């Protein structure tokens, strides 16, 4: 059976990945990954809340809210 170069390369890559996988599993969760994920989540939430405050404080939005409130009452 003759394998092509790409099949041999794929096989070699799969062997390398399966050999290094237990190192990541035994180490648990990487602290840098958790820290950066929390930092990015905090930055995203902060930016979203800031944008929402800016949008709600704009004059055009206040007019829209007044119109909605007057139509409800």
N, C-alpha and C positions, 0 to 999 in steps of 0.2 A: 504494500500500500504506500503510495507516494503522496505526501502532503505538500501543499503549496507553501510558499514562503509566508503568506499572510496567515494561513492556518497555524503554522508553527509559531509565528509571532504571537497570535492570539492565545495559543496554548501556553506559551512562556509567560505572557502577562497574567493569565489566570492563575498559574502556579505561584507567581510572585505575590499576587494579591491575597491568595488564600493562606500563604505562609505568614504574612504580616498582620492578618486580621485579628488573631488572638491577642496581640500586643495592645490593640485599641480596646478590645473587649475587657481585658483584665484590668486596664487602667481606670475604668469607670468613665466619668464625665470629665472632660477637660475644663479646668477652671477658667482658662482664658476664653474659651468658647462661651461659657455661661456668663462671664462678666461682659463680654462684648455684646452678647444677645440682650442682656438686661439694659446695657447702655443704649443700644439702638432702639429698644422698645420704649425706654423712657424718653429718648429724644423724639421719637415718633408721636408719642402721646402728648408731649409738651407742645410740639408744633401743631398738632391737630386742635388742641384746646385753645392755643393762641389764635389760630385761624378762625375758629368758631367765635371767639370773643370779638375779634376784629369784624367779622361779618355781621354779628348781631348789633354791634355798636355803630355800624354805618348808617347814614341818614336814609338811604334807600330801603334798607331792611326795616328800619323803624317805621317808615310809612307803610310798608307792607303789613307789618304786625298790627298797626293801628286799623288798617282796612279790615284785616281778618277779625280783630276784636270787635269792631263796630258791626260787622255782619253777623257775628255770633249773638251779640246782645240785642 
